[in-house]
Amino acid sequence: MRHRKKGRSLSRTPSHKTATLRNMATSLFRHERIETTKAKAKELRPFAEKLISISRQDDVNSRRRVRKHIRDREILEKLFDRIAPRFSDRDGGYTRILKLGARRGDGAEKALIELVEREEET
């Protein structure tokens, strides 16, 4: 039974799942959109949004907390200097998941996860 087992296992050990989410978050922040399976996108969304929420407050502790997950210094700087200020007036919902249909090889549901753009004020 899976009592109190939150989230999807993604057919990985817990350490492998953590590494997968860290790598996917790094790629998401690098390219601002990635194509993956629907299950992985749904697991990545809260992980990435928590990192963005932490990075909105730019202080030493926040940088250390995010650096625990994002090891690439270039991406860390991009997250704190360009991505987080973009969402400074937004209270969540930093990512969007778009379903793309089934993958040809194995029929897995594909999805595109991307950072939302700032709405234009009119």
N, CA, C and O atoms as CSV, one atom per row, in Angstrom:
chain,resi,resn,atom,element,x,y,z
A,1,MET,N,N,0.832,-1.185,0.000
A,1,MET,CA,C,0.000,0.000,0.000
A,1,MET,C,C,0.875,1.245,0.000
A,1,MET,O,O,1.997,1.236,0.505
A,2,ARG,N,N,0.340,2.316,-0.576
A,2,ARG,CA,C,1.121,3.530,-0.743
A,2,ARG,C,C,0.667,4.621,0.227
A,2,ARG,O,O,0.682,5.798,-0.132
A,3,HIS,N,N,0.277,4.268,1.411
A,3,HIS,CA,C,-0.177,5.278,2.350
A,3,HIS,C,C,0.935,6.286,2.624
A,3,HIS,O,O,2.076,5.915,2.897
A,4,ARG,N,N,0.582,7.559,2.544
A,4,ARG,CA,C,1.486,8.677,2.817
A,4,ARG,C,C,2.678,8.739,1.877
A,4,ARG,O,O,3.715,9.306,2.220
A,5,LYS,N,N,2.535,8.162,0.701
A,5,LYS,CA,C,3.574,8.232,-0.325
A,5,LYS,C,C,3.125,9.289,-1.338
A,5,LYS,O,O,2.306,9.016,-2.216
A,6,LYS,N,N,3.664,10.474,-1.203
A,6,LYS,CA,C,3.232,11.588,-2.031
A,6,LYS,C,C,3.956,11.581,-3.371
A,6,LYS,O,O,5.156,11.311,-3.430
A,7,GLY,N,N,3.236,11.874,-4.435
A,7,GLY,CA,C,3.842,12.023,-5.747
A,7,GLY,C,C,4.029,10.717,-6.482
A,7,GLY,O,O,3.703,9.643,-5.976
A,8,ARG,N,N,4.557,10.829,-7.680
A,8,ARG,CA,C,4.786,9.676,-8.542
A,8,ARG,C,C,6.205,9.161,-8.333
A,8,ARG,O,O,7.122,9.941,-8.076
A,9,SER,N,N,6.382,7.856,-8.442
A,9,SER,CA,C,7.725,7.308,-8.261
A,9,SER,C,C,8.538,7.400,-9.549
A,9,SER,O,O,9.768,7.368,-9.503
A,10,LEU,N,N,7.867,7.513,-10.702
A,10,LEU,CA,C,8.512,7.589,-12.015
A,10,LEU,C,C,9.416,6.383,-12.282
A,10,LEU,O,O,10.370,6.477,-13.055
A,11,SER,N,N,9.117,5.265,-11.649
A,11,SER,CA,C,9.890,4.018,-11.807
A,11,SER,C,C,11.365,4.228,-11.499
A,11,SER,O,O,12.232,3.696,-12.192
A,12,ARG,N,N,11.644,5.002,-10.463
A,12,ARG,CA,C,13.012,5.305,-10.065
A,12,ARG,C,C,13.157,5.162,-8.554
A,12,ARG,O,O,12.175,5.196,-7.812
A,13,THR,N,N,14.391,5.002,-8.120
A,13,THR,CA,C,14.651,5.063,-6.693
A,13,THR,C,C,14.503,6.522,-6.255
A,13,THR,O,O,14.564,7.416,-7.098
A,14,PRO,N,N,14.311,6.783,-4.975
A,14,PRO,CA,C,14.158,8.175,-4.537
A,14,PRO,C,C,15.337,9.071,-4.912
A,14,PRO,O,O,15.136,10.229,-5.280
A,15,SER,N,N,16.552,8.559,-4.824
A,15,SER,CA,C,17.710,9.386,-5.172
A,15,SER,C,C,17.754,9.663,-6.682
A,15,SER,O,O,18.141,10.752,-7.103
A,16,HIS,N,N,17.357,8.678,-7.489
A,16,HIS,CA,C,17.337,8.867,-8.938
A,16,HIS,C,C,16.235,9.852,-9.326
A,16,HIS,O,O,16.415,10.663,-10.234
A,17,LYS,N,N,15.105,9.783,-8.644
A,17,LYS,CA,C,14.017,10.716,-8.915
A,17,LYS,C,C,14.441,12.144,-8.580
A,17,LYS,O,O,14.159,13.070,-9.340
A,18,THR,N,N,15.114,12.323,-7.448
A,18,THR,CA,C,15.600,13.647,-7.065
A,18,THR,C,C,16.576,14.186,-8.095
A,18,THR,O,O,16.503,15.355,-8.473
A,19,ALA,N,N,17.493,13.336,-8.551
A,19,ALA,CA,C,18.464,13.757,-9.560
A,19,ALA,C,C,17.761,14.116,-10.869
A,19,ALA,O,O,18.136,15.086,-11.529
A,20,THR,N,N,16.751,13.344,-11.243
A,20,THR,CA,C,15.999,13.629,-12.464
A,20,THR,C,C,15.308,14.983,-12.364
A,20,THR,O,O,15.366,15.776,-13.304
A,21,LEU,N,N,14.657,15.255,-11.238
A,21,LEU,CA,C,13.967,16.531,-11.068
A,21,LEU,C,C,14.940,17.701,-11.069
A,21,LEU,O,O,14.641,18.754,-11.631
A,22,ARG,N,N,16.102,17.529,-10.445
A,22,ARG,CA,C,17.105,18.601,-10.445
A,22,ARG,C,C,17.598,18.884,-11.856
A,22,ARG,O,O,17.726,20.045,-12.245
A,23,ASN,N,N,17.876,17.834,-12.629
A,23,ASN,CA,C,18.345,18.012,-14.007
A,23,ASN,C,C,17.266,18.648,-14.877
A,23,ASN,O,O,17.557,19.522,-15.694
A,24,MET,N,N,16.021,18.211,-14.702
A,24,MET,CA,C,14.932,18.782,-15.504
A,24,MET,C,C,14.694,20.242,-15.137
A,24,MET,O,O,14.418,21.057,-16.016
A,25,ALA,N,N,14.796,20.588,-13.853
A,25,ALA,CA,C,14.620,21.979,-13.436
A,25,ALA,C,C,15.735,22.849,-14.017
A,25,ALA,O,O,15.484,23.967,-14.467
A,26,THR,N,N,16.950,22.338,-14.006
A,26,THR,CA,C,18.065,23.080,-14.598
A,26,THR,C,C,17.816,23.318,-16.083
A,26,THR,O,O,18.041,24.422,-16.580
A,27,SER,N,N,17.355,22.295,-16.790
A,27,SER,CA,C,17.053,22.440,-18.222
A,27,SER,C,C,15.897,23.406,-18.447
A,27,SER,O,O,15.920,24.195,-19.392
A,28,LEU,N,N,14.886,23.348,-17.581
A,28,LEU,CA,C,13.751,24.259,-17.716
A,28,LEU,C,C,14.200,25.703,-17.553
A,28,LEU,O,O,13.781,26.572,-18.317
A,29,PHE,N,N,15.047,25.967,-16.570
A,29,PHE,CA,C,15.511,27.336,-16.364
A,29,PHE,C,C,16.479,27.771,-17.467
A,29,PHE,O,O,16.551,28.958,-17.786
A,30,ARG,N,N,17.215,26.841,-18.047
A,30,ARG,CA,C,18.138,27.172,-19.129
A,30,ARG,C,C,17.380,27.524,-20.405
A,30,ARG,O,O,17.650,28.553,-21.024
A,31,HIS,N,N,16.430,26.673,-20.801
A,31,HIS,CA,C,15.747,26.843,-22.086
A,31,HIS,C,C,14.374,27.499,-21.955
A,31,HIS,O,O,13.791,27.909,-22.959
A,32,GLU,N,N,13.852,27.604,-20.737
A,32,GLU,CA,C,12.563,28.177,-20.404
A,32,GLU,C,C,11.381,27.370,-20.939
A,32,GLU,O,O,10.234,27.777,-20.757
A,33,ARG,N,N,11.630,26.254,-21.583
A,33,ARG,CA,C,10.599,25.288,-21.963
A,33,ARG,C,C,11.279,23.981,-22.322
A,33,ARG,O,O,12.316,23.969,-22.985
A,34,ILE,N,N,10.685,22.875,-21.876
A,34,ILE,CA,C,11.218,21.565,-22.226
A,34,ILE,C,C,10.064,20.627,-22.570
A,34,ILE,O,O,8.942,20.794,-22.092
A,35,GLU,N,N,10.361,19.656,-23.393
A,35,GLU,CA,C,9.385,18.650,-23.783
A,35,GLU,C,C,9.732,17.358,-23.055
A,35,GLU,O,O,10.871,16.894,-23.106
A,36,THR,N,N,8.742,16.778,-22.376
A,36,THR,CA,C,8.965,15.585,-21.585
A,36,THR,C,C,7.663,14.798,-21.519
A,36,THR,O,O,6.709,15.125,-22.225
A,37,THR,N,N,7.611,13.772,-20.685
A,37,THR,CA,C,6.354,13.048,-20.520
A,37,THR,C,C,5.439,13.821,-19.575
A,37,THR,O,O,5.891,14.660,-18.796
A,38,LYS,N,N,4.159,13.525,-19.658
A,38,LYS,CA,C,3.181,14.243,-18.839
A,38,LYS,C,C,3.419,14.000,-17.353
A,38,LYS,O,O,3.302,14.926,-16.549
A,39,ALA,N,N,3.750,12.771,-16.980
A,39,ALA,CA,C,3.979,12.457,-15.569
A,39,ALA,C,C,5.185,13.215,-15.023
A,39,ALA,O,O,5.137,13.742,-13.911
A,40,LYS,N,N,6.265,13.272,-15.800
A,40,LYS,CA,C,7.448,14.000,-15.343
A,40,LYS,C,C,7.164,15.496,-15.255
A,40,LYS,O,O,7.640,16.164,-14.338
A,41,ALA,N,N,6.397,16.022,-16.195
A,41,ALA,CA,C,6.053,17.446,-16.164
A,41,ALA,C,C,5.235,17.773,-14.929
A,41,ALA,O,O,5.443,18.814,-14.304
A,42,LYS,N,N,4.298,16.889,-14.567
A,42,LYS,CA,C,3.467,17.133,-13.396
A,42,LYS,C,C,4.275,17.040,-12.099
A,42,LYS,O,O,3.946,17.708,-11.118
A,43,GLU,N,N,5.306,16.235,-12.087
A,43,GLU,CA,C,6.182,16.165,-10.909
A,43,GLU,C,C,7.130,17.355,-10.858
A,43,GLU,O,O,7.461,17.844,-9.778
A,44,LEU,N,N,7.566,17.818,-12.024
A,44,LEU,CA,C,8.522,18.929,-12.092
A,44,LEU,C,C,7.886,20.257,-11.694
A,44,LEU,O,O,8.548,21.114,-11.108
A,45,ARG,N,N,6.614,20.427,-12.010
A,45,ARG,CA,C,5.965,21.719,-11.791
A,45,ARG,C,C,6.087,22.238,-10.355
A,45,ARG,O,O,6.585,23.349,-10.175
A,46,PRO,N,N,5.662,21.502,-9.323
A,46,PRO,CA,C,5.802,22.061,-7.966
A,46,PRO,C,C,7.256,22.227,-7.536
A,46,PRO,O,O,7.580,23.147,-6.786
A,47,PHE,N,N,8.132,21.344,-8.006
A,47,PHE,CA,C,9.558,21.436,-7.669
A,47,PHE,C,C,10.143,22.743,-8.206
A,47,PHE,O,O,10.816,23.470,-7.476
A,48,ALA,N,N,9.886,23.039,-9.484
A,48,ALA,CA,C,10.425,24.243,-10.112
A,48,ALA,C,C,9.776,25.507,-9.537
A,48,ALA,O,O,10.452,26.517,-9.338
A,49,GLU,N,N,8.470,25.452,-9.273
A,49,GLU,CA,C,7.796,26.641,-8.757
A,49,GLU,C,C,8.266,26.994,-7.356
A,49,GLU,O,O,8.334,28.173,-7.008
A,50,LYS,N,N,8.593,25.988,-6.544
A,50,LYS,CA,C,9.139,26.273,-5.217
A,50,LYS,C,C,10.506,26.936,-5.330
A,50,LYS,O,O,10.818,27.840,-4.556
A,51,LEU,N,N,11.326,26.496,-6.286
A,51,LEU,CA,C,12.633,27.123,-6.480
A,51,LEU,C,C,12.489,28.579,-6.914
A,51,LEU,O,O,13.243,29.441,-6.464
A,52,ILE,N,N,11.524,28.849,-7.786
A,52,ILE,CA,C,11.296,30.233,-8.226
A,52,ILE,C,C,10.808,31.077,-7.056
A,52,ILE,O,O,11.235,32.219,-6.888
A,53,SER,N,N,9.910,30.514,-6.245
A,53,SER,CA,C,9.403,31.261,-5.088
A,53,SER,C,C,10.518,31.607,-4.115
A,53,SER,O,O,10.560,32.716,-3.581
A,54,ILE,N,N,11.418,30.665,-3.884
A,54,ILE,CA,C,12.546,30.931,-2.993
A,54,ILE,C,C,13.449,32.000,-3.588
A,54,ILE,O,O,13.933,32.875,-2.870
A,55,SER,N,N,13.680,31.936,-4.898
A,55,SER,CA,C,14.625,32.862,-5.534
A,55,SER,C,C,14.066,34.275,-5.662
A,55,SER,O,O,14.823,35.206,-5.940
A,56,ARG,N,N,12.766,34.458,-5.466
A,56,ARG,CA,C,12.210,35.812,-5.509
A,56,ARG,C,C,12.763,36.674,-4.393
A,56,ARG,O,O,12.877,37.890,-4.547
A,57,GLN,N,N,13.109,36.060,-3.271
A,57,GLN,CA,C,13.744,36.793,-2.178
A,57,GLN,C,C,15.246,36.583,-2.332
A,57,GLN,O,O,15.765,35.522,-1.984
A,58,ASP,N,N,15.933,37.574,-2.843
A,58,ASP,CA,C,17.354,37.434,-3.185
A,58,ASP,C,C,18.224,37.761,-1.975
A,58,ASP,O,O,18.589,38.917,-1.760
A,59,ASP,N,N,18.553,36.744,-1.189
A,59,ASP,CA,C,19.492,36.913,-0.099
A,59,ASP,C,C,20.379,35.667,-0.031
A,59,ASP,O,O,20.180,34.717,-0.788
A,60,VAL,N,N,21.334,35.675,0.856
A,60,VAL,CA,C,22.318,34.593,0.929
A,60,VAL,C,C,21.648,33.261,1.228
A,60,VAL,O,O,21.973,32.247,0.612
A,61,ASN,N,N,20.715,33.262,2.170
A,61,ASN,CA,C,20.045,32.011,2.529
A,61,ASN,C,C,19.255,31.432,1.349
A,61,ASN,O,O,19.270,30.223,1.120
A,62,SER,N,N,18.568,32.300,0.609
A,62,SER,CA,C,17.807,31.828,-0.550
A,62,SER,C,C,18.732,31.238,-1.601
A,62,SER,O,O,18.426,30.199,-2.185
A,63,ARG,N,N,19.859,31.892,-1.846
A,63,ARG,CA,C,20.806,31.363,-2.829
A,63,ARG,C,C,21.346,30.008,-2.400
A,63,ARG,O,O,21.533,29.122,-3.233
A,64,ARG,N,N,21.596,29.841,-1.111
A,64,ARG,CA,C,22.091,28.551,-0.624
A,64,ARG,C,C,21.027,27.470,-0.751
A,64,ARG,O,O,21.327,26.336,-1.124
A,65,ARG,N,N,19.778,27.824,-0.439
A,65,ARG,CA,C,18.696,26.839,-0.535
A,65,ARG,C,C,18.478,26.387,-1.974
A,65,ARG,O,O,18.237,25.206,-2.223
A,66,VAL,N,N,18.560,27.316,-2.920
A,66,VAL,CA,C,18.360,26.954,-4.321
A,66,VAL,C,C,19.593,26.237,-4.864
A,66,VAL,O,O,19.467,25.316,-5.672
A,67,ARG,N,N,20.788,26.654,-4.427
A,67,ARG,CA,C,22.022,26.024,-4.917
A,67,ARG,C,C,22.097,24.555,-4.522
A,67,ARG,O,O,22.811,23.776,-5.154
A,68,LYS,N,N,21.365,24.175,-3.485
A,68,LYS,CA,C,21.304,22.780,-3.088
A,68,LYS,C,C,20.720,21.916,-4.209
A,68,LYS,O,O,21.044,20.733,-4.313
A,69,HIS,N,N,19.865,22.502,-5.041
A,69,HIS,CA,C,19.213,21.762,-6.118
A,69,HIS,C,C,19.758,22.116,-7.500
A,69,HIS,O,O,19.898,21.238,-8.353
A,70,ILE,N,N,20.064,23.386,-7.727
A,70,ILE,CA,C,20.579,23.834,-9.029
A,70,ILE,C,C,22.072,24.050,-8.888
A,70,ILE,O,O,22.505,25.046,-8.308
A,71,ARG,N,N,22.863,23.125,-9.412
A,71,ARG,CA,C,24.302,23.162,-9.205
A,71,ARG,C,C,25.047,23.999,-10.242
A,71,ARG,O,O,26.201,24.361,-10.014
A,72,ASP,N,N,24.423,24.311,-11.363
A,72,ASP,CA,C,25.057,25.080,-12.435
A,72,ASP,C,C,25.041,26.565,-12.067
A,72,ASP,O,O,23.972,27.165,-11.949
A,73,ARG,N,N,26.216,27.152,-11.887
A,73,ARG,CA,C,26.323,28.542,-11.446
A,73,ARG,C,C,25.681,29.509,-12.445
A,73,ARG,O,O,25.051,30.487,-12.041
A,74,GLU,N,N,25.838,29.245,-13.730
A,74,GLU,CA,C,25.266,30.110,-14.761
A,74,GLU,C,C,23.731,30.133,-14.675
A,74,GLU,O,O,23.113,31.192,-14.788
A,75,ILE,N,N,23.134,28.972,-14.477
A,75,ILE,CA,C,21.677,28.878,-14.377
A,75,ILE,C,C,21.196,29.496,-13.067
A,75,ILE,O,O,20.135,30.120,-13.026
A,76,LEU,N,N,21.961,29.329,-12.012
A,76,LEU,CA,C,21.618,29.930,-10.728
A,76,LEU,C,C,21.558,31.455,-10.850
A,76,LEU,O,O,20.632,32.088,-10.342
A,77,GLU,N,N,22.550,32.036,-11.524
A,77,GLU,CA,C,22.554,33.482,-11.742
A,77,GLU,C,C,21.368,33.908,-12.600
A,77,GLU,O,O,20.736,34.929,-12.329
A,78,LYS,N,N,21.066,33.123,-13.635
A,78,LYS,CA,C,19.926,33.453,-14.497
A,78,LYS,C,C,18.627,33.406,-13.706
A,78,LYS,O,O,17.761,34.263,-13.884
A,79,LEU,N,N,18.486,32.416,-12.837
A,79,LEU,CA,C,17.276,32.281,-12.037
A,79,LEU,C,C,17.091,33.480,-11.123
A,79,LEU,O,O,15.988,34.019,-11.033
A,80,PHE,N,N,18.137,33.905,-10.451
A,80,PHE,CA,C,18.017,35.012,-9.499
A,80,PHE,C,C,17.984,36.377,-10.190
A,80,PHE,O,O,17.302,37.283,-9.712
A,81,ASP,N,N,18.703,36.544,-11.304
A,81,ASP,CA,C,18.822,37.860,-11.928
A,81,ASP,C,C,17.767,38.151,-12.986
A,81,ASP,O,O,17.375,39.304,-13.166
A,82,ARG,N,N,17.296,37.107,-13.698
A,82,ARG,CA,C,16.353,37.356,-14.794
A,82,ARG,C,C,14.995,36.714,-14.601
A,82,ARG,O,O,13.976,37.344,-14.883
A,83,ILE,N,N,14.951,35.462,-14.123
A,83,ILE,CA,C,13.670,34.759,-14.040
A,83,ILE,C,C,12.857,35.214,-12.830
A,83,ILE,O,O,11.682,35.549,-12.974
A,84,ALA,N,N,13.455,35.231,-11.652
A,84,ALA,CA,C,12.713,35.599,-10.436
A,84,ALA,C,C,12.154,37.021,-10.482
A,84,ALA,O,O,11.002,37.212,-10.092
A,85,PRO,N,N,12.907,38.037,-10.940
A,85,PRO,CA,C,12.314,39.381,-11.011
A,85,PRO,C,C,11.117,39.458,-11.966
A,85,PRO,O,O,10.234,40.298,-11.798
A,86,ARG,N,N,11.099,38.579,-12.960
A,86,ARG,CA,C,9.987,38.552,-13.905
A,86,ARG,C,C,8.679,38.174,-13.205
A,86,ARG,O,O,7.600,38.586,-13.632
A,87,PHE,N,N,8.780,37.385,-12.126
A,87,PHE,CA,C,7.601,36.916,-11.418
A,87,PHE,C,C,7.426,37.605,-10.071
A,87,PHE,O,O,6.738,37.076,-9.199
A,88,SER,N,N,8.032,38.773,-9.882
A,88,SER,CA,C,8.003,39.433,-8.584
A,88,SER,C,C,6.591,39.839,-8.166
A,88,SER,O,O,6.294,39.875,-6.972
A,89,ASP,N,N,5.721,40.142,-9.120
A,89,ASP,CA,C,4.362,40.571,-8.772
A,89,ASP,C,C,3.345,39.453,-8.958
A,89,ASP,O,O,2.142,39.714,-8.952
A,90,ARG,N,N,3.799,38.220,-9.124
A,90,ARG,CA,C,2.909,37.083,-9.347
A,90,ARG,C,C,2.963,36.163,-8.135
A,90,ARG,O,O,4.044,35.895,-7.611
A,91,ASP,N,N,1.814,35.680,-7.685
A,91,ASP,CA,C,1.748,34.881,-6.464
A,91,ASP,C,C,1.779,33.383,-6.711
A,91,ASP,O,O,1.300,32.622,-5.870
A,92,GLY,N,N,2.309,32.945,-7.798
A,92,GLY,CA,C,2.374,31.517,-8.095
A,92,GLY,C,C,1.964,31.284,-9.525
A,92,GLY,O,O,1.661,32.231,-10.251
A,93,GLY,N,N,1.950,30.037,-9.936
A,93,GLY,CA,C,1.576,29.715,-11.308
A,93,GLY,C,C,2.625,30.182,-12.297
A,93,GLY,O,O,2.302,30.828,-13.294
A,94,TYR,N,N,3.889,29.854,-12.022
A,94,TYR,CA,C,4.984,30.327,-12.868
A,94,TYR,C,C,5.191,29.446,-14.086
A,94,TYR,O,O,5.876,29.850,-15.025
A,95,THR,N,N,4.611,28.244,-14.092
A,95,THR,CA,C,4.812,27.317,-15.202
A,95,THR,C,C,3.473,26.941,-15.823
A,95,THR,O,O,2.418,27.095,-15.208
A,96,ARG,N,N,3.539,26.448,-17.047
A,96,ARG,CA,C,2.364,26.017,-17.786
A,96,ARG,C,C,2.684,24.665,-18.395
A,96,ARG,O,O,3.780,24.470,-18.920
A,97,ILE,N,N,1.741,23.723,-18.336
A,97,ILE,CA,C,1.907,22.414,-18.953
A,97,ILE,C,C,0.931,22.306,-20.110
A,97,ILE,O,O,-0.277,22.455,-19.927
A,98,LEU,N,N,1.452,22.047,-21.299
A,98,LEU,CA,C,0.630,21.853,-22.494
A,98,LEU,C,C,0.777,20.405,-22.949
A,98,LEU,O,O,1.894,19.922,-23.134
A,99,LYS,N,N,-0.329,19.720,-23.129
A,99,LYS,CA,C,-0.291,18.323,-23.548
A,99,LYS,C,C,-0.065,18.258,-25.055
A,99,LYS,O,O,-0.665,19.017,-25.816
A,100,LEU,N,N,0.817,17.333,-25.481
A,100,LEU,CA,C,1.196,17.245,-26.890
A,100,LEU,C,C,0.721,15.976,-27.579
A,100,LEU,O,O,0.892,15.843,-28.791
A,101,GLY,N,N,0.131,15.042,-26.848
A,101,GLY,CA,C,-0.318,13.796,-27.464
A,101,GLY,C,C,0.632,12.661,-27.134
A,101,GLY,O,O,1.539,12.807,-26.314
A,102,ALA,N,N,0.412,11.536,-27.782
A,102,ALA,CA,C,1.167,10.327,-27.474
A,102,ALA,C,C,2.494,10.287,-28.228
A,102,ALA,O,O,2.598,10.753,-29.363
A,103,ARG,N,N,3.497,9.725,-27.575
A,103,ARG,CA,C,4.796,9.519,-28.213
A,103,ARG,C,C,4.661,8.349,-29.176
A,103,ARG,O,O,3.956,7.382,-28.886
A,104,ARG,N,N,5.319,8.431,-30.295
A,104,ARG,CA,C,5.156,7.429,-31.336
A,104,ARG,C,C,5.689,6.061,-30.937
A,104,ARG,O,O,5.070,5.048,-31.266
A,105,GLY,N,N,6.799,6.003,-30.251
A,105,GLY,CA,C,7.429,4.731,-29.940
A,105,GLY,C,C,6.677,3.879,-28.937
A,105,GLY,O,O,6.426,2.700,-29.189
A,106,ASP,N,N,6.312,4.463,-27.799
A,106,ASP,CA,C,5.698,3.662,-26.747
A,106,ASP,C,C,4.332,4.175,-26.307
A,106,ASP,O,O,3.729,3.603,-25.399
A,107,GLY,N,N,3.841,5.215,-26.916
A,107,GLY,CA,C,2.514,5.713,-26.589
A,107,GLY,C,C,2.446,6.546,-25.327
A,107,GLY,O,O,1.354,6.865,-24.858
A,108,ALA,N,N,3.598,6.908,-24.763
A,108,ALA,CA,C,3.608,7.727,-23.551
A,108,ALA,C,C,3.070,9.120,-23.873
A,108,ALA,O,O,3.355,9.677,-24.933
A,109,GLU,N,N,2.292,9.672,-22.952
A,109,GLU,CA,C,1.748,11.016,-23.139
A,109,GLU,C,C,2.866,12.040,-23.028
A,109,GLU,O,O,3.581,12.076,-22.026
A,110,LYS,N,N,3.020,12.872,-24.051
A,110,LYS,CA,C,4.043,13.909,-24.056
A,110,LYS,C,C,3.442,15.235,-23.590
A,110,LYS,O,O,2.243,15.470,-23.741
A,111,ALA,N,N,4.276,16.085,-23.031
A,111,ALA,CA,C,3.825,17.394,-22.570
A,111,ALA,C,C,4.964,18.395,-22.716
A,111,ALA,O,O,6.140,18.031,-22.708
A,112,LEU,N,N,4.594,19.643,-22.847
A,112,LEU,CA,C,5.546,20.746,-22.905
A,112,LEU,C,C,5.352,21.551,-21.626
A,112,LEU,O,O,4.251,22.029,-21.350
A,113,ILE,N,N,6.413,21.699,-20.851
A,113,ILE,CA,C,6.330,22.540,-19.652
A,113,ILE,C,C,7.185,23.771,-19.915
A,113,ILE,O,O,8.334,23.666,-20.346
A,114,GLU,N,N,6.606,24.940,-19.647
A,114,GLU,CA,C,7.306,26.185,-19.946
A,114,GLU,C,C,7.024,27.211,-18.870
A,114,GLU,O,O,6.031,27.122,-18.148
A,115,LEU,N,N,7.908,28.181,-18.773
A,115,LEU,CA,C,7.699,29.316,-17.875
A,115,LEU,C,C,6.728,30.267,-18.553
A,115,LEU,O,O,6.852,30.540,-19.747
A,116,VAL,N,N,5.768,30.768,-17.801
A,116,VAL,CA,C,4.789,31.679,-18.396
A,116,VAL,C,C,5.440,33.036,-18.617
A,116,VAL,O,O,6.377,33.414,-17.915
A,117,GLU,N,N,4.937,33.747,-19.586
A,117,GLU,CA,C,5.462,35.065,-19.893
A,117,GLU,C,C,4.725,36.099,-19.060
A,117,GLU,O,O,3.605,35.863,-18.607
A,118,ARG,N,N,5.343,37.213,-18.867
A,118,ARG,CA,C,4.707,38.314,-18.136
A,118,ARG,C,C,3.568,38.879,-19.000
A,118,ARG,O,O,3.729,39.097,-20.201
A,119,GLU,N,N,2.418,39.111,-18.358
A,119,GLU,CA,C,1.291,39.687,-19.099
A,119,GLU,C,C,1.588,41.155,-19.386
A,119,GLU,O,O,2.140,41.870,-18.549
A,120,GLU,N,N,1.213,41.581,-20.571
A,120,GLU,CA,C,1.394,42.980,-20.930
A,120,GLU,C,C,0.290,43.802,-20.297
A,120,GLU,O,O,-0.882,43.429,-20.352
A,121,GLU,N,N,0.663,44.919,-19.697
A,121,GLU,CA,C,-0.330,45.801,-19.089
A,121,GLU,C,C,-0.878,46.734,-20.152
A,121,GLU,O,O,-0.132,47.477,-20.791
A,122,THR,N,N,-2.204,46.687,-20.336
A,122,THR,CA,C,-2.816,47.547,-21.352
A,122,THR,C,C,-3.781,48.521,-20.738
A,122,THR,O,O,-4.387,49.321,-21.451
